[in-house]
Amino acid sequence: LLERLRSLPGVKSADTGSGLPIGGPRYLVGMGVQGQPLPPSGLRPDVPFDTASPGYFRTLGIPLIAGREFANNDDGNAPPVAIANQAFVRRFFPEGSPLNKSVYTGVWRKIIGIVGDVRQHGPLHAAAPEVYGPNLQSPDPTMVVVIRTFKSPLAVVGEVRKAVMAIDKN
């Protein structure tokens, strides 16, 4: 689907994620941080965990602050990795960079990047700590597609629908 969408006239980029900023489904995981004792299940701080494809942050205009974004080789055969937002860094790593350190999201993941904050609950609420995993390592059955266009997004909607229907009419 992404290959088809990326080839459409007027489409600059297309990617997938498990949710959309300011709205999509939010998955909370009991978080653990390298260098700190892992609290028992149920006592860990709940942190939103979403998945994203390589290019997701760029497509949405979320800046990469440090490290790198996900790559196509961050798949099920690679060691688990994560990207954290700045609010996560401020809360859990106030004295230094979290790059190459690990967080627990059900599995231990090495932090490979830091991205800008997204106000997931709207512009009146402060950004909360958040961690992302590559959807190639943590597939989600309810992915959303995000598209950046060169022209009005409404001008490509029909072609996007056709591309989806060509793969699965249901």
N, C-alpha and C positions, 0 to 999 in steps of 0.2 A: 504494500500500500504506500509506504513512504517513497519508494522509488517512483511509483506512478505520480504521486502528488508533487514530488520535487521536479518532475519533468513538465508539469503543466505551465502554460504561458501565464506570466504574471506572478508565479510563486517564487519567492526568494529562498525560503527554507521551510521544511516541514519536519516535525519531530513528534515524539510521544512522551507521555508522562502518566502517572497514576492519578493526577489531579490537576486542577487549574488554580492559579493564584486567586485568592479571594473567592473561594467557593468549592472546589472539587472535593472528592472524598479525602478525608484525613485519616491516616492510619497512625495510631499511637503505639510506640514500643517502649517497654521498660528499658531504659538506657543504662549502660555501664561505660566507664571511661578508664582507659589504661592508666595505671599508676594509682588508682583508687580502688579500695575493696569493692567487689561486685556485691551489691545488696541482694538479699534473697528476692526471688520473684514476688511481685506484688508490692515491694517496697522501693523499687527503682523509680527514678523520676520518669514520667511519661513525656516523650518527645515525639513530635510528628516525624514520620518516616515516609517519604514518597520515593517513587522510582522515576527515572528519566532516561531517555535515549541520549546518545552522543549528539550534541548540538542543541539540546532542549533549552539550556540557559541562554545561549546565543540567540535562538529564535525568539525567546520571550524578552530579550533585552536585559537579562539579569547579569550583572557584571561578574566576571571571574576576578577575584581579588588576589589570589595566590594559588600556586600549584597548577593543576590541569583539570580539564573537563573529562568526562567519560569518553572512552574510545571504543571502537568496535571490538577490540580484543579483550575488553572487560566483560567477558562472558562467563558462562557456567564452568569453563575449564580454567579460569584465571582465579587467583586469590581474591577473596571478597574485598571490595573497596567502597569508599563513601566520600561524599562531598558534604561539608557542613556550611551553614550560613554564618554570618558575622555574629549574630545574637548567640548562637551556640558557642562560638569561640569565646565571647565575652563571659558567658556563664561558666563553662566547663574548663577553659584554658586561659584564665585571666593573666597568667604570668608568662605566656609564651605561645609559640605557634603549635597548632595541633598536627601540622603536616607530618606524615609518616608515623603518627601515633594511632592507636586503635580505639574504636568504640564498639560497644556490644549492642546489637540490634536483633538478637536471637542467634547471631553468629558474630564473631569478631571481624571487623572491617577496618582496613587501613585507610586513614583519611588522606586523600590525594589532592584535594582542592578545597578552596574556600570561596563561596559566592556571596554576593550582596544579599541583604535582607529583603524579604517580601512580606508586606503586611497582610498576612493571610486572612485576618478578620476585619479588614477594611482600613481606610486611612486614619480613622480615629483611634486605632489600637496600635500599640507598639509591636514591633516585630518580635516574634518568639523564636527560641532556639528550634532549629530544624535540621534534619539530616536526610540526604538523598542517597539512594543506591542505584546502580545501573539496572535498567529493566532487563538487560541481557543476563543478569545474575538473579534477579528477583522478579520473574514475570508476573504480571498482574492481569487478570482476565477482564478488567474494566478500564483499559487504557483510554486516554483522550488524545486527540491529535491537535497539535498547535501549528499554525501556519502563519508565516510572515510573507506579505505580498509586496510587489512593486506598485500595485494599483489598488483601487478600492477592494477591500475584502469581499464585498458583495458581488463584484464582477467575476470572482472565481468560484463562488458557492456551487453553481450548477455543475461545473466540471469536477469539483471535489465529490459531489454526490454521485456523479457518473462513475468516477474511479472506484468509489466504495462499492457501488452496486455491481460493477464488473467483477469484483472479487467474491461478493456474497450478497445476493439479493435480499436475504433475510436480515 
